C-alpha cells in the first residue's frame, strides 16, 4: 500500500471514533508524520471541543516538549477533511497549522461548509505550506456522508432500518408485537442508535411495539426520539415518553415544550410530510436520522425519495402472511451475517 494512502486511511479510522459525539460537526482524523514516523494523531472531540488537527498538534507538543516546534516544522500533516478557516466553537485549525509551519498538508476532501469551502486550503498556501488534495477523497466523503448531506441538501442523512422475515414480512396484521431479528442484531441496532442524532417511528409502531428507542445494549448517547403522531394517540405512559433523552412529537394538535418533550404542530400531514419533518429537524441541527418504522412510515420516505441508506435485517423465520416489508430500488453495497440474520446495506 502507498504510504500516503496508509496515513490517510489511519485518518479515516481515527475520524470514525467520533461517531455519535461530534454532530453537527464532521468526523475528522489527523495524522502528523516526521521522516516516515507518526509522531501525533488526533480526532475531533465531542461537539464544542478541539478538532482533529488541534488534538494531533497538541499530542506532539506534549510528547516532544522542547523539540516539538522544530519537529512540526519538518513534518507532514494528513487530514481527512479540509482544516477549518473560521471561528466557531473553536479557533480556526488552519491558523494553528500555519503557526507551526508544517511542511506539507494532505487533505482528503474539501469542506462543503460555505465558511470553509477552500478557505482553509487558501490560508495554508498563503502561509507557504504545500497542500495536496484528493487523497482517498471518495472514502473520506463516505465517512462524512451525514455532514455532506446536511450541508449540501439542507436535511439530515436518512437511514432506513427494518427487520423482515425470509418471506418478506415485518410484522403481523393483528397488532401483536412480533420480534423478528436475533439478540445480536438487537445489540447492533442499539450501536447504530448511539451513532446517529435521531430515530423516528410512526404512531402504529409506538402503540403496538411500545419501543423506548434508547441505547440500552450499547455504550453511547441516547438519540433524539421522533414520533409522528397526528392526533396524539400515543399515551404519555408509553415507553417512548420515558425521560432518557429528548422526544419530539410531530402532530396536528399543538406546539408545546414540556420537560423533555417538544410538541411541534404541522399544518400539512399530506404529501409533503417527510419533507416538512426533515426540514424542521435540519433547523434543529439534526445531522442524521434512523427511520425505524413502521412499514407505512418508511414507505412514505421511500416514495418521497428522501432516503440515503437502508439497513435491512433478514431473519430465517417465516410468517406466511402479515405486513409486507417496504419496497425500494437501490444498490446493495454490503452483505454481512449477524449470527443467523443477514444484514444488507443498500444505497440509492
Secondary structure, DSSP 8 states (H G I E B T S, - for coil): --HHHHHHHHHHHHHHTTTTTSTTS---EEEEEETTEEEEEEE--STTS--HHHHHHHHHHHHHGGGHHHHHHT-EEEESS----S-SSS--HHHHHHHHT-SEEEESS---STTTTTHHHHHHHHTT-EEEE-TTHHHHHHHTHHHHHHHHHSS-EEEEEEEE-TTSEEE-SSS-----S-HHHHHHHHHHHHHSSEEEEEHHHHHHT-------SSSS---EEEEE-TT--S-TTSGGGSSSS-EEEEESS--EEETTEEEEE-S--STTHHHHHHHHHHHTT--EEEEEE-HHHHHHHHHTT--SEEEEEE-S---SSSEE------EEEEEEEETTEEEEEEE-
